[in-house]
């Protein structure tokens, strides 16, 4: 590598929880985070405070353990997915258009960690 840092920032996060309302209440009481469901997909959107990265809380599918998912911004979803699969990743949610006009996909890196890639 030539030492140039390419910017692919973490721009969002989501918690996948068996009881999203209980998780939302916990973080609201603990950190004062504001949550609401005023979005096109109806999930609990979290405002993590001044300077924080905002996120969301989603219901976990039956039998899935809770986890945290990071959303990394990329310019080209297709190119990133191609590179990721060459590096051993598995795509678990293909490129998907979101109601707000952005696109996203979710992959598992070779050790099984889930990460979402998205346009801003």
C-alpha positions in Angstrom: 0.0 0.0 0.0 1.1 3.5 -0.7 0.0 4.9 2.7 -3.0 6.7 1.3 -6.0 6.3 3.6 -9.2 5.7 1.7 -12.3 7.0 3.5 -14.9 4.4 4.2 -16.4 5.8 7.4 -18.8 4.0 9.7 -21.9 6.2 9.2 -24.6 4.3 11.1 -25.1 1.3 13.3 -28.0 -0.9 14.2 -28.8 -3.2 17.1 -30.7 -6.4 16.4 -32.6 -7.2 19.6 -35.2 -9.8 20.6 -37.2 -7.0 22.3 -36.4 -3.7 20.5 -38.6 -1.6 22.7 -36.9 -2.9 25.9 -33.5 -2.1 24.3 -34.7 1.3 23.2 -35.9 2.1 26.8 -32.6 0.9 28.3 -30.4 3.1 26.1 -32.8 6.1 26.5 -32.6 5.8 30.3 -28.9 5.0 30.4 -27.5 7.6 27.9 -30.5 9.9 27.2 -30.6 8.8 23.6 -33.8 9.8 21.8 -35.7 7.2 19.8 -38.6 7.4 17.4 -40.3 5.4 14.7 -40.9 8.2 12.2 -39.2 6.6 9.3 -40.3 4.8 6.1 -39.3 1.3 7.6 -40.8 1.7 11.1 -37.7 0.8 13.1 -36.6 2.6 16.2 -34.3 5.3 15.0 -31.8 6.4 17.6 -30.3 9.9 18.0 -27.1 9.2 19.9 -26.4 12.8 20.9 -24.3 15.7 19.6 -21.3 14.4 17.7 -22.5 10.8 17.9 -23.2 8.3 15.1 -26.9 7.7 14.9 -28.4 4.3 14.5 -31.4 2.1 14.9 -32.8 -0.8 16.8 -34.5 -3.6 14.8 -36.3 -6.8 16.0 -34.2 -9.9 15.8 -35.6 -12.8 13.7 -36.7 -15.8 15.7 -33.7 -17.8 17.0 -31.1 -15.1 16.1 -28.9 -13.9 18.9 -28.7 -10.1 19.4 -25.8 -8.3 17.6 -24.5 -4.9 16.6 -24.1 -4.1 12.9 -22.0 -1.3 11.5 -22.8 0.5 8.3 -19.8 1.5 6.2 -20.1 4.1 3.5 -18.8 3.1 0.1 -19.1 4.8 -3.3 -19.9 1.7 -5.3 -21.8 -1.2 -3.7 -21.3 -3.5 -6.6 -17.5 -3.0 -6.7 -17.3 -3.4 -3.0 -19.3 -6.7 -3.0 -17.2 -8.0 -5.8 -14.0 -7.2 -3.9 -15.4 -8.6 -0.6 -16.4 -11.9 -2.2 -12.9 -12.2 -3.7 -11.6 -11.8 -0.2 -13.8 -14.6 1.1 -16.9 -12.8 2.2 -20.4 -14.1 1.8 -23.3 -11.8 0.7 -26.3 -12.4 3.0 -28.4 -9.4 1.9 -27.9 -8.4 -1.8 -27.8 -4.9 -3.0 -31.1 -3.3 -1.9 -32.7 0.1 -2.7 -34.0 1.7 0.5 -37.0 4.0 0.6 -34.8 7.1 1.2 -33.0 6.5 -2.1 -29.8 5.0 -0.7 -28.6 1.4 -1.3 -27.2 -1.1 1.0 -26.0 -4.7 1.2 -24.9 -7.0 4.1 -22.1 -9.4 4.0 -20.3 -11.8 6.4 -16.5 -11.4 6.4 -14.6 -14.7 6.4 -14.8 -15.2 10.2 -18.5 -14.6 10.2 -18.8 -11.0 11.4 -21.7 -9.2 9.7 -21.1 -5.7 8.2 -23.4 -3.6 6.0 -22.1 -1.4 3.2 -24.2 1.5 2.0 -24.3 4.7 0.1 -24.7 7.9 2.2 
